[in-house]
Amino acid sequence: MASLSSSTTIPPLASSPFPSTTAADSTASTSSSSSSFKPPSSILIIGSGVFGLGTALALTRRDAFTNCSITIVDRSDPSQPGAFPAPDAASVDTSRIVRADYADPAYAALCDEAQIQWRKQDKPTDLGAQGRYTETGLIVVGDATAPVAPASGPAVVSEEPTQKVKLTGLDYARKSWANVQSLASGNPALAERIQELPNPQAIREALGTGGTSGAWGYINRNSGWANAGTSMAWLLEQVKNTGRVSFLAGTVESLEHDEATVTGAKLAGGRVLTADLVMVAAGAWTGSLVDLEGQALATGQVLGYMDITEEEQQKLGGMPVILNLSTGLFIIPPTNRVLKIARHAYGYLNPQTLPTAPLPVLPQLTSNKTVSVPKTSVTDPDLSIPAEGAADLRAALQEMIPLPELRDRPFTKTRLCWYSDTRTADFLIDYHPHWRNLFVATGDSGHAFKFLPVIGDKIADCIMRNCPPQFKGKWDWKGGDMTALFTEDGSRGGKPGLSLVDELGKLTI
């Protein structure tokens, strides 16, 4: 077996864009087991997305990990121009919403913390500089729909002891409205940038495109969007600058283990990597390595891109983001004459029989080889999105930006973006309960990117068995019967349980 080689230890840079956190600082969060934590001598991180890169950066800045070698392995090669991030990864392309607009106050506060970093733009090396972050505002709306039963499993909210209902999009919008008002209450300058939009006409006036959506909503001009691709390149550069992290290009086929301990990972081609601690942060691909049944599920989400003219860019470039939490449909302001329309939905499932079963939940068990895994244009260059999803995107465009010249304009390209979905849209950031030396960081649920400046530190806290108090229980490995999994946080549109293969068998656009 080949071991991970140690790397030279270099102190954190004095000019670090994020605050440095020492082991002593970390213990302030409280955890009964954190005092017994012993840092490993080597860590292998599988995946170089927001979770993987962010964690690596955070660990290099903690005294406890000064003598720990850190290696990231990913199928994309960061040393090759244009090869990183992988073109079918979640954290790529033109834009991602950055919002503190959450129904859950813990996530609202976490993004409020992240936005302090996103707003730094004075120097070219600041995260938000060079067009990486734009604050045009966000309109959050919901439709006036009656409460409905959850698709499956426990409900998010219970109105009556005998009747459980899920949070509707309008419920989510109203809770989010209350949370962002609370966050801004101590700062009049921020508070005045949040405005209720009590009816469709008010929404239309705030949107400024001639379109509208939803029955009620609000605009938060403290929210905006980030260029995902350039932000990931920025994060990669921060990690490289530490001199502490080694990168390997390779596809992980399986985890290596003995009776009850994960010891490393096996790459395509047969090479084996070993480490004291293995962290799997492979996004929607995590379930192909670790059995996540009942924990997280890979779902495909539709995106459409449309080329526009310079005149249309000038007209629409300053519009706010608009997000309808009842339908999941949203539009982000265009950049470089490309308009993006997307849907945050239950998503498509793509169950496939894998050549190698993922690591079972319990050492003495075997895993089912049939797992929902991403299907992307990397492996299928002719892949398009199903007609059902394309029709929804077209409807959103006509509703939110009803410009006659855009009505029948074809999409320049479409894409499936793959989430790692959990039932409540909480992340899964925890040690595996039944395998030693295995840590899992996944369950992005389609909303993790905005936390890029801060999530690495929170994951590092969890590695040190010091989970932030507000996320205890939320980020834990869950028990119980959770075999039928759909995200029921109130923010999803579409229909639950759609099969990608079945939908692709119908007419596509």
N, C-alpha and C positions, 0 to 999 in steps of 0.2 A: 504493500500500500504506500502511496505517495503522501507525505505529510505536507501541510501548509508551512511554508518557510516563514521564519520570523522576519519582520521588517524593522528597519532602524527607527528608534523612537525619536520623534521631533516634538518639542513643546508646542502647544496651541499658538497660533499666530496672534501677535498683539493687536493686529488690525482686524480680527475676526468680525464679520458682519453680524453675528449672533452672539449673545452673551455667553461667556464660558461658564460651564457648570462643573464644579468639582464633586468628588464623591461625598464630601462633607455637606455641600449644598443639597445634594440629592436626598440625603437622609432626613431632611426637614419635612418631607411630605408625609411621613409616618407610615410604618408598616411593621407588623410584629415580626415578620420574617426577614426584613431587610438587614438586620444586624448580623444574620448568619450568612449573608451572601459573600461568596468568595469568587472573585473575578477569574474567568478562565484565562489560560495562557494563549489560546487561539480561538478566533471566531470565524466561522464561514457563513456569509450572508448570501443566500440564494435569491437573486433579484436585485435590479438596480433602479427601481422606481422610487417614488417619493419615500416610501417606508424604508427601503433598503439603503439608499444613499443618505437619507436624513439620519438614520440610526448610526451609520458608519461615522458621519461627521460629528454627531453628539458624543460618541464613545471616545473619539480622539481627544476630546476636550475634558475628559474626566480623569482625575488622578488615579482612580482605581484601575484604569485600563492602560496605564502608561507602559506596562510591560506585556501588553496583549497584542498579538499580531492579528490584523483584521484583513480578511480577504473577501471580495465580492466576486461572485461568478454569475454571468448572465449570458444569454444566447446572443445579445447584441455586443459588439466589440467597441468600447469607448475610444480605442486608439485609432479607429478608422473613421475618417470624415464622412458624415452623413449616415453612419451605421448606428448611432446612438441618439435618442432612445430607439428601440426596435420600432419600426413603422406601424406595427399593430399593437403596441403597448397602449395602456390607458392614458398615460400622461404625455400625450403628443398632440400635435396639430396647433391650430391657431389660437384657441381660446378656451378658458375654463372660468366659470363664475367664482368670484371671491366674495363671500357674503357672511355676515354674522346673523343672517336672517334664518334662524332655526326655531322650531317649536320647543326644542330641548334647550334649556338655559345653559347646560354644561358645554354643548357644542357652540352655542352663541358666544359664550365667554372665551372659548378657545380660539375662535376666529377673530374675535376682537383683539386678542393677544397677537395673533398672526398678522393682522392688518397694520400693527405698529411697524413691522418690518416691511410689509408690502409697500407702505407709503414712503419709505425712505428712497429718495431719488436725487439727492444732491450730487452724489459722485457716480461715475459710470459703473463702479463696482457695487453700488447699492442694489439690492434685490429688485426694487421697483423701477429702476432707471432703464433708459434705452428702450422704452416701450414695453417693458415686461409687465407693467401694471398700469391699468387705466381705470379711473374712477368716474364713470359716466352715470352711475346710479343703477338701481335695480327696482323694478316694479314687481311686486309679489301679489298675485291674485288667486282667487278661488271661485268656483262656480257654486251657485245656490242649489246644491244637491242634498237630498235627504241622507241621513246616516245609513250605512250599509253594513252587512255582516262581513267579517274578515274572510279572505279567500280560504284560509285554513289556520289551524293552530290557535293559540291564545290571542285575544284581542289586545289592541294597544290601549284602549280606553274603555271603561265600563260605566254606562249611564245608570243601569239598574242591576241589582245583584243577580237577577235571573236572565238578563239579556245583555250580551256583550256586543258592542259595535266598534268598528274601527274608526280611527281619526279620519275625517274627510279632508280634502284639500283646503276647504274654507276654514275648518277647525285649525289646521296647521298654520294657515296664513294669519289667523287672529292671534294664535299663541306666539307666533314669530313677531308680529307687530308689538305685542306686549313686551317681549324680551329685548328687542332693539331699542324700544323707548326706555326701558330700564337701564340698559347699558349706556345710553346717551344722556341720562337724566342729570349727571353731574357736570355736563359740558354743554352750555347753551348753544355754542357754535355747531356742535354735532346734532343736538336735539332739533334745531330749526330746519335741518336737512331731511327730516323724516315727516312725511305728510300723508294723512289718510286720503284714500280715493274711494269715496262711499258708493259710487255707482259707475256704470259703464262709460258715461260721458266724461266723468272726472278722469277715468283711466285713459280714455282717448286723448284728452288734452295733455296729460302728463307724458304719454308715449310720443306724441308728435309726428306720427307717421300716417295719420288718418284712420288707423285701425284701433281696435280695442280687444279685450279678452276678459272674461270673468265678470262676476256680479259685484264683487267688493275686493278692495285691496289697499295697498299703500305703496308709496315710493320711498326708498331709502337711498338718498344720494351719497351715503357713506359707503356704499357697496360698489363693486365694479367687476372687472374681469382681468385675467392674466393671460399672457401668451405662454402656453404650456411648454412648447418646444424650446423656446429660448430660456425659459425659467429652469427647465431641467438641465440645459447646457450650463447655466450659471451654477446650479447646485453641484454638478459634476466637477466643475472647476474648483469650487470651494473644497471639495473632498480631496482632489488631486493635490491642491496646494498644501495640505497638511503633511504630505510626505509619509503618511502613516498607513495608507490603505493600498493593498495590492489588488489588481484587477485581472480576472481570467475570463476569456471568451470561451463559452462552451455550453452545451445543452445538458442540463441535469436530467438523467433518465430515472433515477431512483435514489432513495436514501439508504445509506449503509447502516447496519445495526448488528448488535449481538442480541442476547436474550431480551433485554429490556432497555437498552441504551443505544441512542443514535450516535454513530461514530463519524459520519461523514456523508459524502454524496458520490454517486457514480455518474460519470459523464458519458455521452454518446461516444463510442470509440473505445470505451473500457477504462479510461483513466479514473482513478479513485482519489478523492480528496478527503483528508481527515481533519478533524478539529475537536477541541474540547466542548464547544458549543456550536450547534447548527441552528441558524435562524432562517426559516423559510418565509420569504416575502415576495412571492412570485405572482401576486395579484390573482387574476382569474385562472391562472395555471396552477395555483397552489393545490387545488383538489386533485390534480393528477399525481402529486407527490405524497400528500397526506390525506387520509380519509377524513373528509369534512362533513360527512352525512349528518344532517341536522344542525350543522354549524354555519356553513356558508356554501353558496352555489353559484356557478358561473352563469351569467345571463348576458345575452347580446342586446345592445341598444342601438337604435337607428340614428344616423346623422346624415344630413344632406348639405352639399356645398354648391353654391351658385355664383358664377362670375357676374359681376355688375360693372357698370361704366363708371368713369371718374365722376361724372355728374351725380350718379346714384350714390357713390361713395360719399361725396360731400353732403348729400341730403340725409343719409342714414348713419354716417359715422359717429355723430354725437348723440344718437338715441340712447336711452337707457336699455339695459337688459330687461327683458320681460319673461317672467316665469309663471305659468299657470299650474298651480299645484294640484288641481283636480284632474287635468289631462296629462300632466307631466311635460307638456310642450313648452319649449322656450326658444328664444332668438337672442343671439349676442350681437352687438353692433359689428358691422363688417370692418375688416381691415385689409389693406392692400387689394381692394376691389373684389373681395371674396365674402359672401354672406353665408353664415352657418345657421341651419335650423336643426333642432334636435329634440329628442323625446326621452325623458327620464321616466321609464316605465317598468312594469313587471319583467319585461324582456323576454327574449327567446331562449329556450333550452336546447342544448345540443348534446344529448347523451351519446357517448361513443364507448366502444369496448377497447380498452387500452391493452397494449402488448404486455405491460407490467402493471400489476395492481398497485395502488398507492399503499403507503404504510398503514396498516390496520389501526383501528382505534385502540385495541388492546393487543399486547404482544402475542397472546395465545390464539388470537382470531385471525381470519383471513379477510381481506377486503374485496368488495364487489369491484370488478374491473370496469363496469359501466359507469361512467362519470360524465357529467356535463362539462365539456371543454370548449375553449374558443375555436371558432372557425373563422379565419381571416383571409384577407387578400394575399398575405405572404405565402400561404400554402395553396390558395385557390385564387389566382390572379383574375379570374372571370367572375368572382363573387359579387353579387349585387345585394341590395336589401329587398326584403319581401314587399309585395305590392301593398299589403296592409299597412306597413310602416311608412312607405313612401306616400301613400294617400293621406296619412295623418300629418306628415310634414308639410305636404302641399296645403292641407286645410289650415294649418297654423300660419303659414305664410300669407294666405288670403285673408285670414282674420286679423293678424297682427300688423302686416304691411301690405295693405290692399292696393298696391300700385298696379295699374293696368298692364304696364310693360313687363312686370314680373310674373303675372298670373300663369302664363303658359310656358315660361322660359324653362328649359330642361335643367336638371341638376348637372353640374359639371362632373361631379363624382359623388358617390355615396360610400358609407362606411358603417361597419358594425363595431361599436366600442363595447368591450367586455368588462362587466363588473364582477366583483366577488361579493355577492349579496348575502346579507344576514337577515334574520327575521325582523329585527327592529331597526335596521340600518346602523346599528352600533358596530364599531370595528371589533375584530378579534385579535387581541394583542395579549398573549399569555403563554406561559410554559405549557407544554402538552401534559395533561394530568397523568398519563400512563407510560410515557417514554422519557427517560432521563436525557438531559442535555439537548432537548429539542424545544425551540421557541418558535412560535408562529405569529406572524404579523400580517394579517390579511383582512378581508371583510370590508374593503373600502366602500362598498355599497354606493359607488358612484359619486361620492362627495368628499373624498379625502384630499384631493390636490390642493385645495385652498389653504390647508394647514402646513404646507411645505416648510415655512420658516420655523415651526415649533414642534411638529409631530415627532421628529427624531429624538428630541430631548424627552418627550413623554414615553416613547418606546424604551429609551435607555433607562428611565426610571423603572419601567416594568421589568426589564432584564435584571435590574438590581433588586427585584421583588419589592418594589416601592411604588406601586401603581398610584397615580394621582387620585386622591380621595373621591373626587367628583365622577371618576370613571370606574371605580370599583363596582363590580357587578355588571357593568355595561360591557367592558372589554374582556371579561372572563370567558374561558371555555365553558360552554353551557352543558348541562346535563338534561336528562329526561327524554321523552319521546318527541322528537322534532323532525320526523322524517319528511313530511310535506312542508316545504319551505318557500314562503313568498314574503317579500319585504312589505310590511304593513305599517309604515310610519306616517301614512297620509299624504305622501308626496308623489306617489306613483300613478301613472296613467296606463292606458292599454288594458289588455286582458291577461290574467295570470295563466301560466301553464302552456303558452304557445310553443309549439315545436318548430324549430328553425327549418328542419328538413321538410316538414309538411307545408310550411308557409312558402318556402322557396319553390315547392312543387306547383304553386299557383302562379298566375301571371305576375312577373316582376317588372320593375321599372328601372 
